[in-house]
Amino acid sequence: MSAITTHVLDTARGRPAADVPVTLEVRADDGVWALVGRGLTDADGRLRTLVPAGAAIEARVYRITFDTEAYFNTVGVTGFYPEVSIVFRVRSASEHHHVPLLLNPYGYSTYRGS
């Protein structure tokens, strides 16, 4: 399992959000973002492979971006947020970091999961 994972739940539909495009980036000391990994959520709304196999994460600031517009288009819904970006800090690279997204067409929330 990747050291950084995510899970997207569509709270309006009451089910996992499948096939949501997700990117993960890390911020360098100069403030420039670099791509770490990308993928699509599975049928259960999960993405466990954001960090490539064998790659280590560092204690840095990361940004995970969800292409919510692509998802809403596939389910035939007009949403307000075309994308959701969550910026978070990894303080201990040895820990697992799970960043869930609870999503609906006009709102979203997140938290540090387990």
Secondary structure as GFF3:
##gff-version 3
##sequence-region A 1 114
A	DSSP	beta_strand	4	10	.	.	.	ID=ss1
A	DSSP	beta_strand	15	16	.	.	.	ID=ss2
A	DSSP	beta_strand	21	27	.	.	.	ID=ss3
A	DSSP	beta_strand	33	40	.	.	.	ID=ss4
A	DSSP	beta_strand	46	47	.	.	.	ID=ss5
A	DSSP	beta_strand	61	66	.	.	.	ID=ss6
A	DSSP	alpha_helix	68	75	.	.	.	ID=ss7
A	DSSP	beta_strand	84	89	.	.	.	ID=ss8
A	DSSP	beta_strand	97	104	.	.	.	ID=ss9
A	DSSP	beta_strand	107	110	.	.	.	ID=ss10
###
